[in-house]
Amino acid sequence: VGLLLGFVVPIAGSPSASAQSGRVAGAVVEYRFDEGAGTVVGDSSGAGTPLDLTIADPATVTWGPGGLTVTDAVITSSGPAAKLIDAATASGELTVEAWITPADTTQDGPARIVSNANDPFSRNFMLGQGLYGSLPDDVFALRVRSTGSFSGTPTVATPAGSASTSLTHVVMTRAVDGTRTLHVDGTLQATDTTGGTLTNWNTAYPLTIANTADGTRPWNGTLCLVAIYDRALTPTEITTNHTTGCERGPQPNRPPVLDPLPDRTDTVDLPTIVDPTASDPDGDELTWSATGLPTGVDIDPDTGTITGTPTAVGTVTSTV
């Protein structure tokens, strides 16, 4: 006399395979702010010659486990951001990604999180926080210079209240058709279309983080990661990088992955044992549970081992 036992593996909230394997590859520059000391922020992208950045005044920064905390700092390249400018003007596309924790929601100007410029008035691009005058401060903003815009304007900004003092994933993109977007924590918050190409970019501008190169538009807070791509990441790719999180900041909690369990047939009144296997992408300790097990069979919440002696004939579907 047999009992057919079928298993269902739930996939609620499971990230995509690309998200589980890590960040989207191909950044032209990438800064992880994991040096822990010193005045150099290294480019870890592995693309071409590293575009390392220098902290102008060490007294304006504090290294910590969450990244680099900045207060009126200037972190800039020693010369033009040539490999970045060349790559973006060739492709006509751009993505600027930042994992940040703002010090407050009253910064304006906009305060420059990332900029490719000499001063506040002309730039190739900028990602910032806050607007100006009577406009909201608790927003994120972008400008990208093109032959169809005036020095990157009009400014694209997220809705009021979209900036906070929590760890935040902010991504701006510019596609070859002129579409510009701003995503906050994986969600599209603002978009427009401004035509033209990027062939009018100034090839002399340095790359600066947390300010403009002249120090007049400081952004204050903690930097966990900045990455720039020479293409417009897709919404799926932006979600991948958001799900992957920032190594030094609190990461989104990802669900465990349960290995497939095949259907099986057991004999009534004889002991059965099943040893499911699973892993957690965040390395968290697993707690096991199951529903729909046959009468007389249970699961160990610590090990996941399913044991017992089924007492009734029939077909059941169990979820682990």
C-alpha positions as MATLAB code, in Angstrom:
seq = 'VGLLLGFVVPIAGSPSASAQSGRVAGAVVEYRFDEGAGTVVGDSSGAGTPLDLTIADPATVTWGPGGLTVTDAVITSSGPAAKLIDAATASGELTVEAWITPADTTQDGPARIVSNANDPFSRNFMLGQGLYGSLPDDVFALRVRSTGSFSGTPTVATPAGSASTSLTHVVMTRAVDGTRTLHVDGTLQATDTTGGTLTNWNTAYPLTIANTADGTRPWNGTLCLVAIYDRALTPTEITTNHTTGCERGPQPNRPPVLDPLPDRTDTVDLPTIVDPTASDPDGDELTWSATGLPTGVDIDPDTGTITGTPTAVGTVTSTV';
ca = [
       0.000    0.000    0.000;
       1.643    3.235   -1.107;
       1.542    6.948   -0.465;
       2.488    9.410   -3.228;
       4.197   12.496   -1.819;
       4.634   15.527   -4.101;
       6.662   18.624   -3.214;
       6.141   22.270   -4.179;
       9.048   24.725   -3.948;
       7.758   28.277   -3.294;
       9.424   31.120   -5.232;
       7.735   34.141   -3.615;
       9.991   37.148   -3.781;
      12.857   35.229   -5.324;
      15.376   37.428   -7.170;
      16.442   36.698  -10.715;
      19.471   34.555  -11.437;
      21.463   37.630  -12.469;
      20.648   39.346   -9.171;
      21.780   36.313   -7.201;
      25.089   36.213   -9.054;
      25.941   39.870   -8.298;
      26.005   43.302   -9.835;
      25.608   44.123  -13.521;
      29.072   44.065  -15.118;
      30.595   46.592  -17.477;
      30.988   49.777  -15.418;
      33.517   52.228  -16.875;
      34.345   53.501  -13.373;
      33.399   52.095   -9.986;
      34.160   53.321   -6.463;
      33.487   51.136   -3.429;
      34.851   53.428   -0.716;
      36.389   50.468    1.079;
      39.962   51.761    1.398;
      39.396   52.487    5.088;
      42.067   55.214    5.254;
      44.086   57.621    3.139;
      43.266   60.269    0.573;
      42.725   58.139   -2.562;
      39.437   56.569   -3.649;
      40.366   53.852   -6.123;
      38.567   52.959   -9.344;
      37.786   49.234   -9.013;
      35.995   48.832  -12.363;
      38.900   47.059  -14.078;
      38.116   48.980  -17.271;
      41.150   50.578  -18.896;
      43.407   52.875  -16.879;
      41.955   53.381  -13.381;
      40.381   56.803  -12.839;
      41.332   57.183   -9.181;
      40.024   60.147   -7.191;
      41.799   62.271   -4.578;
      40.270   63.652   -1.377;
      41.323   67.315   -1.329;
      41.100   67.727    2.465;
      41.284   64.626    4.702;
      39.600   66.568    7.514;
      36.360   66.607    5.494;
      35.930   62.816    5.416;
      35.590   59.922    7.853;
      36.249   56.326    6.809;
      33.910   53.774    8.359;
      32.321   50.346    7.897;
      29.424   51.903    5.956;
      31.705   53.634    3.450;
      33.014   57.205    3.376;
      31.207   59.972    5.272;
      31.738   63.407    3.723;
      31.174   66.939    5.013;
      31.888   69.712    2.488;
      34.452   67.437    0.810;
      35.861   67.542   -2.716;
      36.810   64.135   -4.169;
      38.022   64.556   -7.722;
      40.219   63.195  -10.489;
      43.583   64.835  -11.085;
      42.717   65.563  -14.702;
      40.009   65.040  -17.292;
      37.803   61.951  -16.913;
      38.954   60.899  -20.373;
      37.971   57.218  -20.449;
      34.502   58.034  -19.130;
      33.916   60.969  -21.471;
      35.219   59.046  -24.505;
      33.046   56.014  -23.771;
      29.834   57.975  -23.174;
      30.200   60.262  -26.177;
      30.843   57.235  -28.398;
      27.770   55.339  -27.177;
      25.486   58.326  -26.650;
      24.355   56.707  -23.399;
      25.088   56.971  -19.694;
      24.145   55.496  -16.330;
      25.239   56.999  -13.016;
      24.503   54.817   -9.985;
      25.006   55.732   -6.331;
      24.375   53.985   -3.025;
      24.235   56.851   -0.523;
      22.946   57.872    2.902;
      22.171   61.619    2.848;
      23.099   63.581    5.973;
      19.796   65.473    5.730;
      16.993   66.361    3.313;
      17.673   70.108    3.211;
      20.616   70.100    0.771;
      20.021   72.063   -2.417;
      21.703   73.677   -5.396;
      21.391   70.786   -6.392;
      24.070   69.402   -4.075;
      26.316   67.320   -6.340;
      26.500   63.619   -5.534;
      28.417   62.938   -8.764;
      29.436   65.503  -11.390;
      31.556   65.802  -14.494;
      32.154   69.548  -14.462;
      34.456   72.364  -13.380;
      31.825   74.506  -11.664;
      28.064   74.696  -10.975;
      27.184   76.431  -14.241;
      28.395   74.100  -16.974;
      28.724   70.358  -16.948;
      28.608   67.172  -18.970;
      26.372   65.565  -16.353;
      25.462   65.681  -12.707;
      23.459   63.605  -10.240;
      22.369   65.694   -7.289;
      20.097   66.125   -4.298;
      17.705   69.051   -3.813;
      16.756   71.779   -6.251;
      17.062   75.531   -5.702;
      15.137   78.576   -4.542;
      11.634   77.663   -3.387;
      11.716   74.248   -5.103;
      11.886   71.065   -2.980;
      15.098   69.912   -1.283;
      13.968   66.348   -0.508;
      14.382   65.161   -4.117;
      17.066   63.791   -6.433;
      17.930   65.516   -9.710;
      19.845   64.926  -12.941;
      21.242   66.980  -15.782;
      22.937   65.607  -18.926;
      24.472   67.897  -21.526;
      23.590   67.178  -25.158;
      23.335   69.002  -28.456;
      19.593   69.219  -27.726;
      19.878   70.800  -24.266;
      21.348   73.871  -22.608;
      24.175   72.648  -20.358;
      22.117   69.632  -19.336;
      18.886   71.428  -18.552;
      15.988   71.116  -18.140;
      16.600   69.416  -14.827;
      14.812   66.105  -14.204;
      13.767   65.697  -10.558;
      11.997   63.037   -8.502;
       8.811   63.876   -6.561;
       9.002   65.784   -3.278;
       9.675   63.435   -0.370;
      11.629   60.892   -2.424;
      14.932   61.703   -0.669;
      15.452   60.548    2.914;
      18.261   59.982    5.403;
      18.188   56.214    4.874;
      20.564   54.169    2.713;
      19.257   54.857   -0.803;
      19.950   53.497   -4.267;
      19.756   56.322   -6.849;
      20.264   55.663  -10.574;
      20.119   58.145  -13.459;
      20.192   57.036  -17.100;
      20.406   58.697  -20.511;
      19.551   56.590  -23.576;
      20.693   57.231  -27.134;
      17.170   58.416  -28.073;
      17.392   61.152  -25.428;
      15.258   59.463  -22.770;
      16.460   60.365  -19.263;
      15.303   58.533  -16.135;
      15.734   58.606  -12.368;
      15.165   55.459  -10.293;
      15.100   55.484   -6.491;
      15.417   52.119   -4.726;
      14.595   50.272   -7.927;
      11.468   52.297   -8.794;
      11.163   54.743  -11.686;
      10.481   58.179  -10.178;
      11.014   60.617  -13.053;
      11.631   60.663  -16.803;
      11.779   62.993  -19.794;
      13.160   63.055  -23.330;
      15.710   65.621  -24.492;
      17.114   64.998  -27.939;
      20.520   65.475  -29.457;
      23.813   63.645  -29.023;
      26.622   63.813  -26.459;
      29.191   64.983  -29.008;
      29.287   68.464  -27.427;
      30.686   67.203  -24.115;
      33.700   69.096  -22.789;
      36.651   66.701  -22.806;
      38.527   68.674  -20.132;
      36.120   68.136  -17.241;
      37.228   66.039  -14.235;
      35.019   63.548  -12.418;
      34.052   64.734   -8.934;
      32.099   63.033   -6.168;
      30.268   64.860   -3.342;
      30.791   68.301   -4.921;
      31.756   70.239   -8.012;
      35.483   70.486   -8.697;
      35.528   74.090   -7.431;
      33.913   73.067   -4.125;
      30.792   75.216   -4.403;
      28.033   72.552   -4.434;
      28.860   70.143   -1.584;
      26.746   67.064   -0.907;
      26.986   65.698    2.651;
      26.327   62.136    3.766;
      27.844   58.670    3.448;
      28.991   57.150    0.160;
      28.811   53.372   -0.156;
      29.196   52.898   -3.917;
      29.311   54.936   -7.127;
      29.387   53.296  -10.566;
      29.103   54.790  -14.049;
      28.287   52.863  -17.244;
      28.579   53.951  -20.886;
      25.082   52.685  -21.615;
      21.596   53.117  -20.186;
      20.896   50.225  -17.839;
      17.493   48.634  -18.329;
      14.900   48.660  -15.519;
      15.659   44.965  -14.952;
      19.377   45.685  -14.597;
      18.674   48.545  -12.196;
      16.545   46.179  -10.126;
      19.399   43.650  -10.178;
      21.859   46.166   -8.735;
      19.307   47.318   -6.175;
      18.589   43.747   -5.073;
      22.308   42.986   -4.849;
      22.702   45.917   -2.468;
      25.811   47.685   -1.276;
      28.404   45.510    0.423;
      29.101   47.912    3.262;
      25.529   49.055    3.822;
      22.411   47.174    4.957;
      21.485   44.864    2.084;
      17.959   43.924    1.033;
      17.141   40.557    2.587;
      16.975   37.938   -0.173;
      14.935   34.749    0.173;
      16.612   31.341    0.535;
      16.915   29.017   -2.467;
      15.534   25.488   -2.028;
      16.928   22.750   -4.251;
      14.258   20.828   -6.217;
      12.516   17.979   -4.408;
      11.229   15.188   -6.678;
       7.905   13.494   -6.105;
       8.233   10.215   -4.230;
       6.207    7.154   -3.188;
       6.413    5.786    0.355;
       4.802    2.821    2.049;
       2.146    3.287    4.725;
       3.241    2.189    8.236;
       6.943    2.205    7.260;
       9.350    5.005    8.304;
      10.300    7.628    5.693;
      13.054   10.238    5.583;
      13.708   13.158    3.222;
      16.749   15.464    3.486;
      16.046   18.684    1.540;
      18.930   21.072    0.840;
      18.848   24.853    0.547;
      21.104   27.892    0.720;
      20.683   31.535    1.667;
      22.329   34.137   -0.650;
      22.885   36.451    2.347;
      24.419   33.693    4.480;
      21.582   33.837    7.021;
      20.753   30.846    9.203;
      17.858   28.838    7.806;
      14.690   27.915    9.684;
      12.641   25.135    8.115;
       8.881   24.626    7.926;
       6.448   22.658    5.790;
       2.732   22.446    5.126;
       0.665   19.579    3.763;
       2.842   16.762    5.096;
       1.171   13.360    5.517;
      -0.255   12.417    8.897;
       2.542   11.013   11.014;
       5.317   12.935    9.189;
       6.995   16.164   10.379;
       9.953   18.461    9.547;
      12.833   19.396   11.835;
      12.878   23.239   12.004;
      16.664   23.300   12.482;
      17.905   20.730    9.949;
      14.976   20.496    7.501;
      14.973   16.713    7.688;
      11.491   15.279    7.084;
      10.851   12.071    9.054;
       7.987    9.968   10.344;
       5.715    7.083    9.516;
       2.794    7.815    7.194;
      -0.451    6.269    8.419;
      -2.918    6.759    5.569;
      -3.095    5.851    1.887;
      -3.477    8.705   -0.577;
      -1.783   11.525   -2.500;
      -0.590   14.702   -0.782;
       1.181   17.859   -1.989;
       3.543   19.396    0.522;
       5.212   22.819    0.532;
       8.637   23.253    2.166;
];
